Amino acid sequence: MNLLFVCSRNQWRSPTAEAIYKNRQDLQAQSAGTEPSARIKLTAKRIAWADIIFVMEKRHKQRILDKFTEDIADRPIVVLDIPDEYTYMDPELVADISSKVDTYLNLDTNRP
């Protein structure tokens, strides 16, 4: 399953989520940002690659719907409600992402 994690600038939250899930068995992970200044920008190609898109805030979902209306068609977008108040791999951020994504995907949180 291909997971795409999206935040604004692709600096802290979405790269942390990508790092958490990129080495899990049966999962592939990428991250991108919605802003022009994003480290890695969200593209139609990344959306097409994703089976599920996880966004950190409601505004990210809206930006995707506005900019990629045709590309997003049947892709589920899950809002994680994680504010922009963490740094990369902050233990609280890791715990928050893991808890919400694992619950959504019905994953065993102890599985590597």
C-alpha positions as CSV (number, residue, x, y, z in Angstrom):
1,M,0.0,0.0,0.0
2,N,1.3,3.4,-0.9
3,L,0.9,6.2,1.7
4,L,1.4,9.8,0.9
5,F,1.9,12.3,3.8
6,V,1.2,16.0,3.1
7,C,1.8,19.1,5.1
8,S,2.6,22.7,4.0
9,R,6.4,22.9,3.5
10,N,7.4,19.3,3.8
11,Q,9.9,20.1,6.5
12,W,8.8,18.5,9.8
13,R,5.5,16.7,9.9
14,S,5.2,14.9,6.6
15,P,8.9,13.9,6.4
16,T,8.5,12.5,10.0
17,A,5.5,10.4,8.9
18,E,7.4,9.2,5.8
19,A,10.4,8.2,8.0
20,I,8.0,6.2,10.3
21,Y,6.4,4.2,7.6
22,K,8.9,3.9,4.8
23,N,10.5,0.7,6.2
24,R,7.3,-1.1,7.2
25,Q,6.5,-4.4,5.5
26,D,3.8,-4.0,2.8
27,L,3.9,-0.2,2.9
28,Q,5.6,2.4,0.9
29,A,5.7,6.0,2.0
30,Q,6.4,9.4,0.5
31,S,5.8,13.0,1.6
32,A,5.2,16.3,0.0
33,G,4.1,19.8,0.7
34,T,1.3,22.0,-0.6
35,E,3.3,25.3,-0.6
36,P,5.4,26.6,-3.5
37,S,8.3,26.8,-0.9
38,A,7.9,23.1,-0.1
39,R,11.1,20.9,0.0
40,I,9.3,18.3,-2.1
41,K,6.2,19.7,-3.8
42,L,2.9,17.8,-4.2
43,T,2.3,16.8,-7.8
44,A,-0.4,14.9,-9.8
45,K,2.2,12.1,-10.2
46,R,2.5,11.7,-6.4
47,I,-1.2,11.7,-6.0
48,A,-1.6,9.0,-8.7
49,W,1.0,6.9,-6.9
50,A,-0.8,7.0,-3.5
51,D,-3.5,4.6,-2.3
52,I,-4.2,6.8,0.7
53,I,-3.3,10.4,1.3
54,F,-2.8,11.6,4.9
55,V,-2.8,15.4,5.5
56,M,-1.8,17.1,8.7
57,E,-4.6,19.7,8.7
58,K,-8.0,20.4,7.0
59,R,-6.5,23.2,5.0
60,H,-4.1,20.8,3.3
61,K,-7.0,18.7,2.2
62,Q,-8.8,21.7,0.8
63,R,-5.6,22.8,-1.1
64,I,-5.4,19.3,-2.7
65,L,-9.1,19.4,-3.6
66,D,-8.8,22.9,-5.1
67,K,-5.6,22.3,-7.1
68,F,-5.8,18.6,-8.1
69,T,-9.6,18.2,-8.5
70,E,-9.4,15.7,-11.4
71,D,-6.3,13.9,-10.1
72,I,-7.8,13.2,-6.6
73,A,-11.0,11.5,-7.9
74,D,-11.3,8.3,-5.9
75,R,-8.3,8.7,-3.6
76,P,-9.1,8.8,0.1
77,I,-7.8,11.8,2.0
78,V,-7.5,11.4,5.8
79,V,-7.1,14.5,8.0
80,L,-4.8,13.7,11.0
81,D,-5.4,17.1,12.8
82,I,-1.7,17.5,13.7
83,P,-0.7,21.2,14.2
84,D,2.5,22.7,13.0
85,E,4.2,22.9,16.3
86,Y,6.9,20.1,16.1
87,T,10.3,19.6,14.7
88,Y,11.4,16.6,12.7
89,M,11.1,13.3,14.6
90,D,10.0,15.0,17.7
91,P,8.9,12.1,20.0
92,E,5.4,13.6,20.6
93,L,5.0,14.0,16.8
94,V,6.1,10.4,16.2
95,A,3.7,9.2,18.8
96,D,0.8,11.3,17.5
97,I,1.3,10.3,13.8
98,S,1.8,6.6,14.7
99,S,-1.3,6.4,16.9
100,K,-3.6,8.0,14.3
101,V,-2.2,6.3,11.2
102,D,-1.9,2.9,12.8
103,T,-5.4,3.1,14.0
104,Y,-6.7,4.1,10.6
105,L,-4.8,1.3,8.8
106,N,-5.5,-1.2,11.6
107,L,-1.8,-1.8,12.1
108,D,-0.2,-3.5,15.0
109,T,1.8,-0.7,16.5
110,N,4.5,-3.1,17.7
111,R,5.2,-4.4,14.1
112,P,8.4,-3.1,12.5
